[in-house]
Amino acid sequence: MELCGNISGSGIWIGMAGGRLHKGREERHEIIPYICDRLKQAGTAGELGKMIAMEVVQYSLHDLQHLRGVVEREMRHLPPAYQRKLRQKMMEQIFGSHHRLIAMYRRGDFDRPGRRVDESLGEYCDMVTKASHDALPGDDPRLVLLYYLLSTFTMFVLGEPGHPVGTPFPGGFVVELRRGRYYCPIRDKADDVEFSICPFCPALQMEGV
């Protein structure tokens, strides 16, 4: 699934897809573009957050654990010390963002419109559609979509980096928060990574890296 490429060098059936993501692989491929096209229509962070939550609540804890397993397999070739540090932040990226999304949805936080979403959302959604469509035969398009949905929430709704503050990168650099602004050591250096979330991240490129 290549979720770590740029780093390594409750079943409520109310979503926009009406539970159809749990059908066969070909049918999933058909419904994912529909979901992404719907997300494009969101004008505010509140609208987008609610749309994302209505999709994510269709996923079970088993799905989250499966996604965790995919991420951990992609890290297995990394040096052990770096792998331990990265694993903690990748789990925060998955489980932490999922918890925040569902908590905000249940509190009704998304009923408040909030700020306008960034204009790059449309391009991002097109990228997600292609990434899900081009998933390798062994990959589950549902899990590819789940990863991107959580990243959409973090970047376009919360306005935070796709990779959490403290995420380590080769060379000893980490994502930082300084005086209210986020900085990433690879923000502008992931163009060679297909389907990377980095070009859409609100973080700034770290100086001198």
Kinemage of the C-alpha trace (Angstrom):
@kinemage 1
@onewidth
@group {chain A} dominant
@subgroup {mainchain}
@vectorlist {calphas} color= white
{ca met a 1} P 0.000 0.000 0.000
{ca glu a 2} L 3.072 2.258 0.331
{ca leu a 3} L 1.758 4.189 3.322
{ca cys a 4} L 5.223 4.733 4.739
{ca gly a 5} L 7.115 5.353 1.516
{ca asn a 6} L 7.782 9.012 2.182
{ca ile a 7} L 8.989 8.253 5.718
{ca ser a 8} L 11.248 5.339 4.974
{ca gly a 9} L 13.319 7.043 2.057
{ca ser a 10} P -18.129 0.594 15.245
{ca gly a 11} L -20.225 -0.435 12.278
{ca ile a 12} L -22.942 2.265 12.162
{ca trp a 13} L -24.357 1.941 8.662
{ca ile a 14} L -25.222 5.548 7.942
{ca gly a 15} L -22.415 6.573 5.603
{ca met a 16} L -22.810 8.232 2.241
{ca ala a 17} L -22.171 4.861 0.630
{ca gly a 18} L -24.769 3.121 2.754
{ca gly a 19} L -22.414 0.296 3.754
{ca arg a 20} L -21.580 -0.575 0.152
{ca leu a 21} L -17.854 -0.455 0.890
{ca his a 22} L -18.228 -3.912 2.370
{ca lys a 23} L -19.101 -5.488 -0.998
{ca gly a 24} L -16.745 -7.151 -3.474
{ca arg a 25} L -13.505 -5.604 -4.695
{ca glu a 26} L -14.922 -4.457 -8.041
{ca glu a 27} L -17.957 -2.881 -6.400
{ca arg a 28} L -15.694 -1.095 -3.932
{ca his a 29} L -13.765 0.362 -6.841
{ca glu a 30} L -17.044 1.720 -8.188
{ca ile a 31} L -18.198 3.315 -4.923
{ca ile a 32} L -14.896 4.925 -3.889
{ca pro a 33} L -14.989 7.548 -6.675
{ca tyr a 34} L -18.559 8.354 -5.590
{ca ile a 35} L -17.390 8.946 -2.024
{ca cys a 36} L -14.501 11.122 -3.150
{ca asp a 37} L -16.758 13.166 -5.422
{ca arg a 38} L -19.085 13.767 -2.490
{ca leu a 39} L -16.204 14.933 -0.313
{ca lys a 40} L -15.259 17.475 -2.976
{ca gln a 41} L -18.620 19.171 -2.471
{ca ala a 42} L -17.833 20.130 1.128
{ca gly a 43} L -17.465 23.868 1.482
{ca thr a 44} L -16.528 24.120 5.143
{ca ala a 45} L -14.484 22.137 7.630
{ca gly a 46} L -17.668 21.199 9.482
{ca glu a 47} L -19.324 19.791 6.369
{ca leu a 48} L -16.219 17.870 5.430
{ca gly a 49} L -15.728 16.519 8.953
{ca lys a 50} L -19.280 15.190 9.048
{ca met a 51} L -18.922 13.556 5.619
{ca ile a 52} L -15.675 11.857 6.628
{ca ala a 53} L -17.127 10.674 9.946
{ca met a 54} L -20.177 9.186 8.217
{ca glu a 55} L -17.813 7.038 6.155
{ca val a 56} L -15.336 6.148 8.884
{ca val a 57} L -18.011 4.889 11.316
{ca gln a 58} L -18.632 2.077 8.831
{ca tyr a 59} L -15.237 0.612 9.663
{ca ser a 60} L -14.829 -1.829 12.547
{ca leu a 61} L -12.067 -2.127 15.112
{ca his a 62} L -10.916 -5.138 13.114
{ca asp a 63} L -10.471 -2.879 10.084
{ca leu a 64} L -8.342 -0.480 12.124
{ca gln a 65} L -6.236 -3.347 13.399
{ca his a 66} L -5.854 -4.644 9.851
{ca leu a 67} L -4.649 -1.214 8.722
{ca arg a 68} L -2.223 -1.218 11.634
{ca gly a 69} L -0.869 -4.546 10.431
{ca val a 70} L -0.368 -3.187 6.906
{ca val a 71} L 1.583 -0.206 8.247
{ca glu a 72} L 3.727 -2.380 10.506
{ca arg a 73} L 4.582 -4.712 7.627
{ca glu a 74} L 5.745 -1.741 5.580
{ca met a 75} L 8.096 -0.723 8.400
{ca arg a 76} L 9.702 -4.133 8.872
{ca his a 77} L 12.744 -3.292 6.741
{ca leu a 78} L 13.639 -0.207 8.802
{ca pro a 79} L 16.382 -0.178 11.465
{ca pro a 80} L 14.924 -1.389 14.806
{ca ala a 81} L 15.542 1.838 16.768
{ca tyr a 82} L 13.988 4.007 14.055
{ca gln a 83} L 11.161 1.520 13.599
{ca arg a 84} L 10.184 1.774 17.291
{ca lys a 85} L 9.993 5.568 17.177
{ca leu a 86} L 8.111 5.592 13.884
{ca arg a 87} L 5.626 2.918 14.946
{ca gln a 88} L 4.449 5.040 17.892
{ca lys a 89} L 3.710 8.007 15.637
{ca met a 90} L 2.093 5.931 12.902
{ca met a 91} L -0.270 4.424 15.477
{ca glu a 92} L -1.055 7.951 16.664
{ca gln a 93} L -1.739 8.907 13.057
{ca ile a 94} L -4.262 6.074 12.669
{ca phe a 95} L -5.864 5.506 16.071
{ca gly a 96} L -5.422 9.038 17.418
{ca ser a 97} L -7.038 10.696 14.416
{ca his a 98} L -9.829 8.082 14.390
{ca his a 99} L -10.606 8.757 18.066
{ca arg a 100} L -10.645 12.538 17.563
{ca leu a 101} L -12.852 12.279 14.482
{ca ile a 102} L -15.484 10.079 16.145
{ca ala a 103} L -15.424 12.111 19.379
{ca met a 104} L -15.993 15.373 17.494
{ca tyr a 105} L -18.759 13.786 15.417
{ca arg a 106} L -20.599 12.488 18.484
{ca arg a 107} L -20.292 15.857 20.272
{ca gly a 108} L -21.815 17.596 17.291
{ca asp a 109} L -18.713 19.682 16.650
{ca phe a 110} L -19.207 19.402 12.892
{ca asp a 111} L -22.624 21.069 13.124
{ca arg a 112} L -20.682 24.340 13.272
{ca pro a 113} L -19.519 25.202 9.750
{ca gly a 114} L -16.038 26.412 10.651
{ca arg a 115} L -13.549 27.762 8.119
{ca arg a 116} L -13.626 27.173 4.380
{ca val a 117} L -11.771 24.085 3.239
{ca asp a 118} L -8.566 24.504 1.281
{ca glu a 119} L -9.080 24.695 -2.473
{ca ser a 120} L -6.684 21.774 -3.005
{ca leu a 121} L -9.312 19.358 -1.620
{ca gly a 122} L -10.598 18.546 -5.111
{ca glu a 123} L -7.158 17.589 -6.401
{ca tyr a 124} L -6.527 15.575 -3.245
{ca cys a 125} L -9.785 13.629 -3.677
{ca asp a 126} L -8.863 12.837 -7.283
{ca met a 127} L -5.542 11.478 -6.033
{ca val a 128} L -7.321 9.318 -3.428
{ca thr a 129} L -9.614 7.888 -6.113
{ca lys a 130} L -6.645 6.910 -8.250
{ca ala a 131} L -4.701 5.507 -5.280
{ca ser a 132} L -7.644 3.309 -4.313
{ca his a 133} L -8.193 2.191 -7.903
{ca asp a 134} L -4.507 1.341 -8.381
{ca ala a 135} L -4.273 -0.632 -5.124
{ca leu a 136} L -2.207 -3.775 -5.550
{ca pro a 137} L -4.092 -7.090 -5.828
{ca gly a 138} L -3.187 -7.950 -2.244
{ca asp a 139} L -4.405 -4.610 -0.907
{ca asp a 140} L -7.962 -3.942 0.270
{ca pro a 141} L -9.227 -0.722 -1.383
{ca arg a 142} L -11.340 -0.106 1.742
{ca leu a 143} L -8.207 0.151 3.873
{ca val a 144} L -6.487 2.393 1.350
{ca leu a 145} L -9.527 4.670 1.525
{ca leu a 146} L -9.594 4.557 5.335
{ca tyr a 147} L -5.996 5.732 5.531
{ca tyr a 148} L -6.745 8.664 3.239
{ca leu a 149} L -10.026 9.540 4.975
{ca leu a 150} L -8.213 9.891 8.296
{ca ser a 151} L -5.539 12.005 6.628
{ca thr a 152} L -8.243 14.165 5.023
{ca phe a 153} L -9.681 14.818 8.466
{ca thr a 154} L -6.316 15.718 9.951
{ca met a 155} L -5.145 18.000 7.148
{ca phe a 156} L -8.310 19.585 5.752
{ca val a 157} L -10.560 19.671 8.829
{ca leu a 158} L -8.112 20.146 11.702
{ca gly a 159} L -5.487 21.965 9.659
{ca glu a 160} L -2.726 19.785 11.114
{ca pro a 161} L 0.068 17.833 9.400
{ca gly a 162} L -0.743 14.443 7.935
{ca his a 163} L 2.061 12.996 10.028
{ca pro a 164} L 1.798 13.942 13.734
{ca val a 165} L 4.188 16.305 15.464
{ca gly a 166} L 7.239 14.312 16.500
{ca thr a 167} L 7.114 11.895 13.541
{ca pro a 168} L 10.772 10.985 12.867
{ca phe a 169} L 12.448 11.041 9.475
{ca pro a 170} L 15.874 9.829 8.366
{ca gly a 171} L 18.610 12.219 9.412
{ca gly a 172} L 17.217 12.831 12.886
{ca phe a 173} L 14.586 15.362 11.807
{ca val a 174} L 11.002 15.345 13.113
{ca val a 175} L 7.751 17.169 12.366
{ca glu a 176} L 7.700 20.234 14.631
{ca leu a 177} L 5.230 22.783 15.988
{ca arg a 178} L 6.817 26.198 16.539
{ca arg a 179} L 4.919 29.299 17.551
{ca gly a 180} L 1.671 27.987 16.115
{ca arg a 181} L 3.125 26.778 12.803
{ca tyr a 182} L 3.929 23.252 11.705
{ca tyr a 183} L 7.202 22.362 9.999
{ca cys a 184} L 8.079 19.138 8.207
{ca pro a 185} L 11.525 18.091 6.930
{ca ile a 186} L 10.114 16.490 3.756
{ca arg a 187} L 7.080 18.683 2.977
{ca asp a 188} L 8.454 19.660 -0.435
{ca lys a 189} L 10.596 16.598 -1.034
{ca ala a 190} L 8.079 13.801 -1.639
{ca asp a 191} L 7.272 14.420 -5.311
{ca asp a 192} L 8.745 11.044 -6.278
{ca val a 193} L 6.420 9.161 -3.923
{ca glu a 194} L 3.261 8.196 -5.787
{ca phe a 195} L -0.019 9.062 -4.031
{ca ser a 196} L 1.785 10.883 -1.213
{ca ile a 197} L -0.247 13.087 1.124
{ca cys a 198} L 2.718 15.451 1.534
{ca pro a 199} L 1.889 17.926 -1.283
{ca phe a 200} L -1.458 18.591 0.433
{ca cys a 201} L -0.118 18.920 3.973
{ca pro a 202} L -0.581 22.301 5.715
{ca ala a 203} L 2.873 22.054 7.266
{ca leu a 204} L 5.666 24.274 5.939
{ca gln a 205} L 8.960 22.939 4.631
{ca met a 206} L 11.543 22.975 7.418
{ca glu a 207} L 14.325 25.431 6.721
{ca gly a 208} L 17.769 24.143 5.851
{ca val a 209} L 16.729 20.529 5.314
